[in-house]
Amino acid sequence: MERREEQPGAAGAGAAPALDFTVENVEKALHQLYYDPNIENKNLAQKWLMQAQASPQAWHFSWQLLQPDKVPEIQYFGASALHIKISRYWSDIPTDQYESLKAQLFTQITRFASGSKIVLTRLCVALASLALSMMPDAWPCAVADMVRLFQAEDSPVDSQGRCLALLELLTVLPEEFQTSRLPQYRKSLVRTSLAVECGAVFPLLEQLLQQPSSPSCVRQKVLKCFSSWVQLEVPLQDCEALIQAAFAALQDSELFDSSVEAIVNAISQPDAQRYVNTLLKLIPLVLGLQDQLRQAVQNGDMETSHGICRIAVALGENHSRALLDQVEHWQSFLALVNMIMFCTGIPGHFPVNETTSSLTLTFWYTLQDDILSFEAEKQAVYQQVYRPVYFQLVDVLLHKAQFPSDEEYGFWSSDEKEQFRIYRVDISDTLMYVYEMLGAELLSNLYDKLGRLLTSSEEPYSWQHTEALLYGFQSIAETIDVNYSDVVPGLIGLIPRISISNVQLADTVMFTIGALSEWLADHPVMINSVLPLVLHALGNPELSISSVSTLKKICRECKYDLPPYAANIVAVSQDVLMKQIHKTSQCMWLMQALGFLLSALQVEEILKNLHSLISPYIQQLEKLAEEIPNPSNKLAIVHILGLLSNLFTTLDVSHHEDDHEGSELRKLPVPQGPNPVVVVLQQVFQLIQKVLSKWLNDAQVVEAVCAIFEKSVKTLLDDFAPMVPQLCEMLGRMYSTIPQASALDLTRQLVHIFAHEPAHFPPIEALFLLVTSVTLTLFQQGQKPLAVIPAPQSLRPSA
């Protein structure tokens, strides 16, 4: 290969002079990369070494770096450079040097069979890349030749070393194929060739795996090699003997992980469902692992239970349709389903005492989809078989969703709590999906259990059990229309009887009430049963998200039935806002809730409530407007402006957002006179201008001011008309002084809504012309309107 030194053009236009890439310089750069404490020097060395690997000189120095007197780090670089040259610069290699290169690689692999394992792997990857580039024409029996050469008795390496080197080579060959840069037409040819060549691989693997004399390290390598080859979509029936041997190897703790990986990869091939007879033979093998699974669970051996569960789920999830189709084998498949049920209900709390149950959730979706996809007659048969299974699944999932004791939960890390939260969301999604199969009977089932739990004096009360049942109800009610369910009235009646002494339970009670808000709108007589609970919870900072979001849902869905409760809701909300119980985002939600609530009142009532609600904030804003700008009063200003804009987002006395079909608009007369939001905006307009005068160069404050008007315009539409002239004038002054993106957005909104009305042409047209003129001037000067620019993201990939 040394001839390549004479062809510097192959290195590319940016390559350094040929003399730079000497063995000595490469070794110096590697020393710098590994040992120099200066990060800049390391980066320079890495860049130079990448150029070296791409240069024609790499053909020369690579072999020298592999000499026995070099350290493994240097040898590894030499092997990597060879791989890069072969995989990326194959077209540079003269065809008359193929055989020479192949022979040299075989020699090096044989030598490193008893040397550094990382160097051996890189050399194997290089030879694999060579084989893929030569197959099928230039090297038609590549794999068979590899097997023959490494089985030769005249090799200086002992038989075990040769065997391990061959297995390493055979393992990396399919992996290299998966990541190779072969053109598509070549990739197809090579895949076909490899599929034929597996006939030279599998008998060898079977022999090594089944030989009692094979050492553990060889058998483990065999399993990894098999795992690699099956990902080439080898016909499942060709893998039968090896899969059976892998099942037998599961009894050996040293081989367990490799066996699981091999079996799962074999079963999960997309093409495997064509081989139904082989799949049916696998079911007894999987069922035969049940004793080992139970033993592992009993001993707290999470790795073993996890591995066996992976195998059962791989078979069930990938092939449920094919196996359900075999009606005469329904009992064996049902046994597999029950085994997966055992994995779903594995004892312990996820993710602290067990990590297996989450693997099974997708299987239950798949099985249900497959059952419901059959024609009516077959579906009815399977519904009869599997409905009881899915009712059992609901019980199991609700048990798994239960919180541990308060004491135990207190010891969980924040990461464990977050994983458990996500796990419960997955359970919630599964329950919602299962409703499609079980229907109204599922809700009745949950209600009966909750009723017994809350009224029975025989069993000790468990808040965890209560919470889980409510969580199940909430999961379904959030996405399914339960308005016609005959158990919801009973559930609403039960909720006030729940003894709430725990934050998690209280949260779920709140979210359940929120999920039933549409039902409450149709049954307003029941509002008084649950509203006091929600208002009481508002005062608890630990229930901030659940209580505020639930109140917002009730105010949105039931607003026409809330006037009798309005004074109380406003008073409680004002109190918690003044006490600053909630974080900013929840304060904004609360204002939106109040906007919905006030929308259903008479105009005089709205104005009266608005006055008491926002007067304290207006007074605070007046004080802040007098102060010298600083970071702390900026936060307060943005917060107050945010509260106002969120209130005006939902305060809609003309009910533009209501669905007129079936809505309750008949209860309210069309409001006369100015819109309450417009009245308030006109009252505070001068104050807002004063705030702007001091903060005009702060994009965040300007954005908060513009948001008040933009959200009001979107909600009020034509009702906003009285504000148009003064707002256009203010926007024009703002944009002329310091152009900002938020002012442009608000201008666009005004033009969009009012440009079609002749009465508003003059102020809108004047503003549009001004904004256009200022913006064009800016762009001619090479500037852009100011905007809040996000912090630059790191160029480094996240860990």
N, C-alpha and C positions, 0 to 999 in steps of 0.2 A: 504493500500500500504506500510505500514511501514515494512513489512516483507522483503522488498528489501534491507534493511540496512544490513541484514545478508549475503548478496551475493556480497562482494567487488570485485569479479572477473569481474563483469559486467562493472565496471568503466574503464577497459582497463589497459594495462600494465603500462602506464605512470602516473596513477592517484596518487594523494597525499594520505597520510594516512587518513583513514576514519574519525578520530577525528577532522581533520582540517575543514571539511565541516559542521560546526555547524551554526545554525541560527545567533548567535552572530557574528561569523567570516564573514559570508556572508554579514551581514548588515555593518560591518566595511569596507569590501572591496567595497561595493556599495558607501559608503560615500567617500572613497578614490577616486573611479572612477569619481564621480560627482563633488567633491569639492576640491580635492588636486590640487594645482597649478602646481606641478611638473609633467611634462609629462611622465617621466620614471616611477614614482609611479602609474600614471594612467594606463600605458601600463601593468605593473606588475599586477595591480588589475584586469584589463580586462582578462588577460591570466588565472589568478587564478579562476575568476568567470566562464570562459568557462569550465575549468576542473570541477568546482563544478556542473555546469548544467549537465555534462555528468556522474557524479558519482552516485552510488546507493543511497547516502544520499539525493539526490535531491527529491526523492519521499517523504521524511520526511519534509525537510525544506520548500519545495514549499508551502505546505498547511499552514504552520505557518506564512510564509511571506504574505499570503493573509488575515491575521487577520485584523479586522476593525480598530485597533489602529495603523496600519502601514501607512506610507505615500505612495502616489501612485507610486513613483519610485520603492519602495521596493516591493509593490504588483505586479507591472508590471514584475519585475524580476521573482517573484514566478510563475506567469502565463506563462511567456516565458519558464521557466525551465520545466514546465509540458508539454508544447507543444513539446519541444525538446525530452523529454523522450518518449512521445507517438509516435512521428513521426520517430525518429531514432532508438529507442531501443524497438520497439514493441514486438520483439520476447522474450524479457526478462520478459514480463508481463504474469503471470500465467492466464490461461483462467478462472479460478474460481474467478478472481478479476475484470473481465471486467465490470460486472453489478455494482459492488461497485464503481469503478472508474467513470463510466457513471453517477451514481446517485450523486456522490460528485461534478462532473463538473456542472450538472444541478443546484444543490443547489447554487454553487458559482456564476453561471451566473445569477440566479434569484436575488441573493443578490446584485450583481453589476449592475443590470438593473437600479438602481437608484443611482449608484456610479460613479467611474471614468470610462470615456468612453474608454480610452486607455487600461485599465485593462480588461474591458468587451470584447473588440475586441480580445485580446490575449486569453482569456478564451474560446471565441467562436471558435477561430482558433484551440485551443487544442481539443475541443469537435468535431469539423469538422474532424480533423485528426483521432480521435478515431473512428468516424462513418465510414470513408473511409476504415480504417483497419478492421472493423467488417463486412462491407457490402460485398456481399449480404447474406452470410450464417449466421453469428452470430447475425446480426441485419438487417433482410430483409426489414423492413419498417422504416428505420431510420428517413427519412424526415417526413413521416406522423406522427411518434411518437413525433418528435420535435414540430410539429404544434399542436398536441393534448395537449401535456404537457403544452405549453405556453398559450394555450387558456383556461386552467382550471380556474374556477372561484374562487377556494379556495386559490389562491396564495396571499401572503401578499403584493405583488407589484401591483400598480395601472395598469389598463388595457393598458394605453398608454406606460408605462414603459415596460410591458411584450411584447407588440406589437413591440416596437423598438428593444428589446433584441432578439426576434424571427427573425425579419428582418435582424439584424446584423448577426445572426447565419446562416440564409439562404443565405446571401450575400457572406460570407467568404467560405462557403462549396464548391462551384464550383471553387473559386480562389485557395483554398487549393488543390483541385483535380489537377488543372493545374500544380502546382509546386511540387506535391507529388513525393516521391521516390518509389512508388509502382512498382513492377515488371510488365513487359509489359502484361503478361497474366492476372494479377489481374486488371491492369488498364482498360483493355477491359471489364472485367466483371462489374467493378464498374461503368464505363461509361454507360453501358446498364442499370444497375440498376437505376442510376440517371435519365436517359431519361424517365424511367417509373415513377419515383417519382415526376417528374415535374408536374404530374397530381394532386399532393397534394399541389403544390406551386402556380401555375398560377391562379386557381380560387380565392385563398386568395388574391393574388396581385391585380387581377381585382376588387374584392370587395372593397379593401381598396382604390384603385386609383379612383374608380367611386363614392365612398360615399362622398356626399357633406360635411358630418360632419368630415371627416378625416382631421386632422391638417396638415399644410404644411410640418412639419418635418417628419411625417409618410409617406406622399405621395412622398417626395423626396427619402426617404429610400426605398420605393417600387420600384421606377424607377431604383435606383442603384442595387437593388436585381435582377430585371428583366434583366438589362444590364449584370449582372454577369452570369445568367443562360443561356442566349441565346448563350453565347460563348461555351456552351457544344454541339453546333450544334443541337439545338432543332428544329424540323420541323417548317418551317415558318408558315404553316397554323395553327399550334397550338398557334402561337403568335399573330394572327390577332387582337383579341379583345384588348390585351395589347398594341399593336402598335397603334391602333386607339386611345386608351386612352392617350398614350404618345403624339400623335399629338395634342390632345385637350389640354394637359398640357403645350404645347409650348406657349400658350397665357399668362401663369402665369410666370412673370419674375423670381420668386424665383425657379421655377421648370425648367426653360428653359434649362440650361446647362445639367442637369441630363436627361431631355427628349431627347435632341439631341444625347447624348452618347448612350442611350438605343436604339433609332431608328437606328442610324448608325450601332451599333453592330448587331442588328437584321437583317438589310438589307444586311450586309457585310458577313454573313455566307457563306462559300463556297458552302454549300448544297442548299442555298436559291433559286438558279436558277431553281431547279426542280419544284418549286411551282409557275408556271407562272400565274395562276389565281389570287393568292394572290398578286403577283407583279403588275399585271394590276390594282388591287384595290388600290394599293399604289400610282399610278401615280396621280389620282385626289387629293389625300390627300397632295401630294407634291406640285402640281400646286396651291392648295388652300392656300399655304403660300406666294404666290407672292405679295399680298397686304402688308402683314407684312414685307416682304423683302424690297419692295420699300419704305415703311415708315421708316424702319431702315436706309436705305441708305440715305434718305432725311434728317434724324435727325442725321446723323453721328454716328449711333449706330453700331460700327464695330463688337461687340460681337454677336449681333443678326444676322446681315447679314452673318457673318462667319459661324454661326451655321446652318442657313437655307441652305447655299451653301453646307456645308458638307453633309447634308441630300440628296439634289438633286444630287450631284456628286456620293454619295454612291450608289444610285439607278441606275444612268446612267452608271457609270464606271463598276460596278460589273455585270450588267445584260443587257448590250446593245445588245449582241447577242440574248439572249432569247427574248427580247422585239422587236428587229427588225424582228425576225421570225414571230411575230404576225402581218402579213401584214394588216389585217383588222383594226388594232389599230394604223396604222402608224401616224395618225394625233395627237393622244394623246402623242405618243413618241416624235414626232417633237416638240410639245409644251414644253415637258420636256427639249429637246435639246436647244430650244430657251431660256428657263429659265436659263440653264447653261451658255448660251451665255451672258445673262444679267450679270451673276456673273463674267464672264471673263472680261467684259467691265465695271465693277463697277467703278464709278468715283473716281478720286484721284490717287495719285502717290504711287505705292508700294515701300517701306514698310511704308511710312510715314503717308499717309492719308487712306490707305486701306491695308489689309493683306489677302484678300479673293481670288483675281483673280488667284494667283499661284496654288490654290487647284484644279483648273479645267483643267490644261494643260494635265495631263495624260489621262483625259477623251477623249480629242480630238484624241490622238493616238489610244486609244482603239476603239472608234467609227469607225475611218478610217480603222483600221485593220479588224474589223468585216464586214464592208461594202465590202471591197476588197476580203474577203474570200468567199463570196457567189458565186454560179454558175453564169455564164455569164448573163443569162436572168434577174435574180433577182438583180444582181449587177447593170445592166443598169438602172433598175427602181430606185434603191436607189441613184445611181450617179445623176440621173436627179433631185431627191429631194434634195440631200445634197451638190452638187457642189456649188449652190448659198450660202448655209450656210457656206461652207468653205471659199468662197471668202469674205463673211462678217467677218469670223473669222480672216482672214489676216488683214483686215482693223482695226479690234478691237485690235489685237495684236500689230500692228505697232503704233496705238494710245497709247497703254499702254507702249510701249517701248520708247516713247518720253521723253526726259529730261525735267525737270521743267525749269522755268526761271532761268537765272544766279543768280539772287538775292536770289530766294528760295533755289536753290541748294547750295548756299554758307552757308546756315544755317544747312544743313544736317550734321549729325555726320559721322565720317569715317566708322562706322559700318553700318549705313543706306546706304551710298554710295556703300559699298561692297555688301550688300544684293541686292541692285538695279542692280549692275553689274551681279551678279549670276542670278537674275531674267531675265535679258536681254539675257543671254546665254541660259536659258531655252526657252525663246521665239524664239531665233535663231534656236535651235534644232527643235522646233515645226514647224517653217516655212519650214525648210529643209525637214521635214517629209511630210508636207502638199503638197509639190511639187509633190510627188508621185501620188497624186490624181488629182491635177489641171494641172500639166504639163506646157508646154511652155506658155499657156495662162496666167499663174500667172506672169511670167516675163514681158510679154506684158502689163499686167495690172499695174505692178509697174512702168514700163518705161513710160507709158502714163501719170500716175499721176505725176511722177517726171518732165516730160517735161512740163506739164501744169503749175506746180508750179514754174518752173524756167523761163517760158516765159510769164506767165500771168501778166498783170499789174493791173488786177481787184482786186485780193486779196493781203493783206499785206504779205510780205515775212516772212516766219517762218523758222529759221535755224533748229528748233527742228523737224519740219515736213520733211524737206529735209533730215536731218540726219537719221530719222527713215526709210524713203523709201530706202535710200542707204544701211542702215543696213539690211533691208530685202533682197535686192539684194545680198549683201555680204554673208549673211547667206546661201543662196542657192548656189551661185557660188563657195563657199569654198569646197563643197562636191559633187556637181552635175556637170557633164560635160556640160558646156554652150557653147562649141566651135561651135556648130551648131545653136545657137540662133541668130535669125535675129535682135534682139534688142540690142545686145552688142555693135555693132559699134555706134549706136545712143547714148548709155550710155557713151561710151568713149568720144564721141563728146560733151556730156553735162557736163562732169566733170569739164573741164576748165572754164565753165561758172558759176560754183558755187562760190558764194561770201563767202569765208572762213574767218570768223571773230571770230571763237570760237574753242577752243581746242577739244571739243568732236566731233564737225563736222569734223575738220581737221583729227582727228584720224580715223574716219569712212571712209573718202575719201581715206586715205592711205590704210587701210585694204581692201577696195573695189578694189583698183588698184592691190593690192597684190593677191586678190582672182581671178583676171582676167589675171594673168601673163601667164598662159598656152595659153589663147586665144591670148594674145599679141605675143607669140612666133609663132603662126600661121598667124598673121596679123601684121608683123613687121612695116608696114608703119604707124601704129598708135602709136608706141612707143614714138615718139617725142611729142605726144599730152599730155602725162602724166608724162614722165620722169622729165621734169623741175620742176613739182610740188613736186615730191619725193625728188629731190636734194635740193630744197629750204627748205623742211620740215626737212631735216637732221640737219640744223643749229638751230632747236628749241628743247631745252632739254625736253619740255613738250610733244613733239611728238616722243620721243626717240624710244620707243618700236615699234610703228606703222611704222615710216619712215624707220628704219633700217631693220626690218623684211620684209618690202615691197621691199626695194632695193635688199635684199638678194634673194627674190623669183624671181625678174626680172632678176637678174644676173645669177641665176641658170637656169631658163627656156628659157631666150632669149639670152644667151651668144653669140651665133653665129651671132646675128644681132646687137651686141653692139659695135663692134670695132669703128665705127664712133663717138661714144659717150664716148669711154674709157678714153680719156685724161681728159675730163670734170669730169667724175665720180671719177676718181682717185684724181684729184685736190681737189674737194669738200670734199671727204672722208678724205684726208690727213689734210685738214684744220680743220675739226671738231675733228679729232683725236688729233691734236696738241693742240687745244683749250680745250681739255678734257671736251667736252660738254656732253658726254654719260657716263653712268655707265659701270663698267667692262664687264658685260655680253653682253651689246649692242656693246661695242668695239670689242668683240670677234666675234659677228655676222657680224659686218662690215668687219672684216678681211676675214671671210668666203665668204662674197659677193665679195670682191675684188679677192679672189682666183678663184672663178667661172669666173669672168670677164676676168682675165689675161689668163686663160686657153685657150681662143679662139683667142689670139693674136699670131703673129709671135714671134719666140724665141727671136730675137733681141729686139722687143718691150717689151716682158715680162721682160727681164733683165734690160732694161732701166727703166721701171716702178718700178721694184723691188728695184733697186738702190735708186731711189728718195723716195720710200715709206718706206723702212726699215733703210736707212742710219741714220736718227736721232735717232732711237732706238738703233742701234748698237753703236753709239757714247755714248749714255747714259749708255748702258750696260758696255762699256769699263771703264767709270768713276766709275760706281758702283763696278766693279770688283777690283778696287784699294782701295776701302774704307774698313774700319774695319766693319765686319758684325754687323748689328743692326736691330731691327724690322722694321724700316721705309724703309731702303734700301732693305730689304728682300721683302717687298710688291712690291716695284718697279721692282725688278728682276723677281719675279713670274709673274707680269703683262706683262712685255716685252716678256718673254718666252712664255706666253700664247698667246700673239698676233701672234708671229711667228708660233706657232704650229697650230693655227686656220687658218692662211693664207695657210699653207702647207697642211692642211686637204683637201682643195678643189682645190688647184692649180694642175691640172692634164692635162698636155699637150698631154698625150697619150689617154686620154678620156676613162679610164677603166670603169668608172661608167656609161657611156652613154649607153642607149638602142640602139643597132646598127640597130634594125629594125625601119626604118623610121627616123633615126637621120640624122643630117645635116653634118656628117663627111666628105662628099665629098667636102665640101667647103675648107677643110684644108688639106694641104699636111702633110705627116708623118714627124714630126720634126727630123732633123738630129743633131748629136752632143750631148754633155752632157745635161742632164735635168736641166732646170733653178734652180729648188729647190736644186738639188745636187750641182750645182755651188755655190749657196749661202751658203749651209751647209758647204762646204769645206772651204769657205772664213771665216766663223765664228767659225770653229771647235776649233781652239786654244783658242779663247775667251771663248767659252763654257767650255773648260777644265779648264781655269783659274778661272772661276766662281765656278766650281765644287770643285776645290782645297780648296776654302775658306768655302764652304757650304756643304761639303760632309756629315756632320753629321746632316743636316737638311732634314728630309724626304720630306717636301713640295717643297723645291728647287730642290732636286734630282728628284722628281716626275715630276716637270715642265720641267726639262731638258729631261728626258726620253720621255715625251709626244711629244716633238718636233720630235724626231726620230721615235717614234712608229706611230704617225699619218702620217708622211712622208712615212714610209715603207708601211702602209696600202693603201695609195693613189697611190704611185709610183710602188709598186710591184717590178718587175724585173729591172725597171729603177733605183732603189736605189742601184744597185749592186756596183758601184764605191766606195760607202761609207762603204761597209761591213767590209773590213779588219781593218780600223782605228776605226770604231765603236766597233767592237768585242774586240779590244785591250783596248779601253777606258772602256768598260763595265766590262772586266775582272779585271782591276785595281780597279774600283769602288767597285765591289762586294767583292773583296779580302780584301779591306781596311775596309769598313763598309757595310755589306750586307743589302740591302733594297729591299722591295717587288716590287717597280716599276722597278728596274733593272731586276728582275726575269721576269716580264711581258714582257719587251722589248726583253729579250733573247728568250722567248718563241715565240714571233712574228718573230724574225729573223730565228729561227730554222724552224718554220712553212713554211716560204716563200722560204728560200734559201737552206734548207738541201737536196733538191732533185737535186741540180745543182753541179756536180763534181768540177767545178771551184772554188766553195766557201766552199768545204769541210774543208780545213785546218783551216781557222780562226773560222768557225762555230763549228767544232769539238773541237778545243782547248778551246773555250769559254764554250761549253756545259760540257766538262770534268771538267773544273775549277769550274764552278758554282755548279755542282753536288758534287764535292769533298768538297767545302766550306760549302754547305748546310748540307751534311751528318755529317760533323764535328760539326756543330752548334747543330744539333739535338741530337748528341751523348753527347754534353755538356749540353743538356736540354734547349737550347736557340732557338729562332726563328728569321728569318730575320726581321729587323726593318720595321715597317709600320706605317702609320698615324692611330693611334688608336682613334676611335670616343669616344666622351665623354659618360660616362655611363648614361643610362636613369634612371629616377627616378623609384623606385619600387612602389611609390604611384600612384593609378589611377588618371588620370586627372580629374579636377572638371567638 
